[in-house]
Amino acid sequence: MIAVLMAAAAGSAAAQEWSGQVTLYGWGAGVTGDFTPFTGAPTLSFEKSLSEVLEDLDGAFFLTGLARRGNLVLFGDLTYSSSSRSGLTPLGPAAGEVTMRSLTLAAGRRFDAGGGSHIDVLGGFRAWDIDGQVSAPGIGVSIAPGSSFVDPIIAVRGSAPITERWSLLGYIDVGGFGVGSDFTWQAVATANYQATENLYLSIGWRHLYVDYSDDGTLFEGAMTGPLVGATWRF
């Protein structure tokens, strides 16, 4: 699918110049969901309310980039989040930490939707690295096996102006399909303000979900929360 999209875009892109943008953003995203590091270990649940998500969050880093030539679009996104949590399990008090890293790379074609709006149809992959640690009575401290895997994804990204300086952007992808994880999906929605010719400021919400199981390691959860960002276009 990626090859078809890129081939369709290549002809119209041949005579065009490259343009791009880089976005740095703060994302109030902790890890939410359930994590079991290995068979027989206690399951640690991370709460889903926003206040508890932010309370659990230890550290995060997020970077997104896009390059375009004609109708050819290249997209990349790097995320990192580490959250810790303590609570009660059937074995008694337990504490744990989950660190999630993901790298999304995709390519596709841009379609003009009229009125300054456009839609990008993309295909690519998301590489995951998930690490965890659980401490509980009877097992001490155990480091979960490093879980690294790659998911194919398909995505749609669209932008539409609402005033001279304000616009809306939406992005959604789905993937996994049992290749790496059982299922993964992501959705982003932002309102964007053009502060200068090249600088855009954004506010919105992002949710990134994965359902993964392998050799006793089980994780079903997400990074979710509000975001604020700054984009530089060149």
C-alpha positions, -999 to 999 in steps of 0.1 A, spaced: 0 0 0 28 24 8 45 18 -26 12 25 -44 6 57 -25 42 69 -31 41 60 -68 9 79 -73 23 110 -56 58 108 -73 46 120 -107 30 152 -94 59 158 -69 87 157 -95 86 194 -103 79 206 -68 101 219 -40 103 203 -6 86 219 23 83 207 59 75 213 95 86 202 130 65 202 161 76 201 197 48 196 221 40 190 257 16 161 262 -1 155 296 1 118 289 7 91 315 3 54 309 -32 42 315 -43 5 315 -32 -29 329 3 -43 328 15 -79 337 52 -83 332 53 -121 332 32 -152 339 23 -153 376 32 -117 384 7 -93 398 -12 -70 373 -6 -33 379 -35 -10 369 -28 26 360 -58 49 366 -76 66 338 -87 99 353 -67 129 341 -55 140 376 -42 105 383 -26 102 349 -6 134 356 2 123 391 16 90 378 37 106 350 74 106 357 87 120 324 78 125 287 92 137 254 73 141 221 84 153 186 65 152 152 77 160 117 62 162 82 78 168 48 60 173 15 69 176 -21 39 181 -43 14 155 -33 40 132 -17 38 133 21 63 119 46 53 118 83 72 109 115 64 109 152 85 100 183 70 96 217 84 86 251 65 83 284 74 68 318 48 64 346 49 48 380 21 35 402 15 18 435 -16 0 448 -32 -32 461 -31 -65 442 -43 -100 453 -8 -106 466 -8 -74 487 7 -39 481 26 -36 448 44 -8 430 55 -7 394 67 14 365 59 13 328 80 30 301 66 33 266 85 44 235 71 45 200 83 57 166 58 61 138 69 65 102 45 68 73 43 80 37 14 87 14 -5 111 -8 -22 145 -2 -56 152 -17 -70 187 -21 -104 190 -4 -111 226 -15 -113 258 4 -77 255 17 -85 220 32 -66 189 25 -65 152 34 -34 129 36 -38 92 32 -8 73 46 6 39 52 36 29 73 46 13 106 49 20 143 78 5 163 73 0 200 95 -6 230 77 -13 263 96 -19 296 82 -25 330 90 -33 366 68 -46 394 77 -50 431 54 -71 453 56 -94 484 70 -128 476 86 -119 443 108 -89 452 118 -67 423 114 -82 388 123 -66 355 99 -75 327 115 -88 295 120 -60 270 91 -60 246 100 -46 212 78 -50 181 67 -33 149 31 -28 138 19 -19 103 -5 11 103 -28 29 79 -36 66 86 -57 96 76 -46 132 84 -66 163 75 -65 200 80 -91 228 75 -90 265 80 -117 281 101 -105 318 100 -75 336 85 -52 325 114 -71 296 130 -73 260 116 -83 225 128 -62 194 124 -72 158 129 -52 125 126 -62 89 131 -45 56 125 -51 19 131 -28 -10 130 -12 -40 146 -35 -66 131 -17 -94 150 16 -87 133 33 -71 163 5 -62 187 -30 -75 186 -43 -40 179 -31 -3 180 -48 29 172 -42 66 176 -62 98 174 -51 135 176 -72 166 173 -58 202 176 -68 238 171 -39 258 156 -31 295 156 -7 311 131 14 334 153 39 344 126 46 335 90 63 303 101 53 297 137 21 279 147 8 273 182 -15 243 189 -38 230 217 -57 197 216 -59 161 227 -41 129 218 -48 92 226 -24 64 217 -35 28 224 -19 -6 222 -30 -42 231 0 -65 233 6 -100 246 36 -123 242 51 -151 264 33 -140 295 39 -103 291 5 -86 288 -1 -49 283 -34 -32 273 -32 5 277 -26 39 263 -9 73 266 -37 98 266 -42 135 276 -42 171 265 -13 186 245 1 220 236 26 224 208 47 248 187 52 241 150 79 257 128 72 255 91 100 259 65 
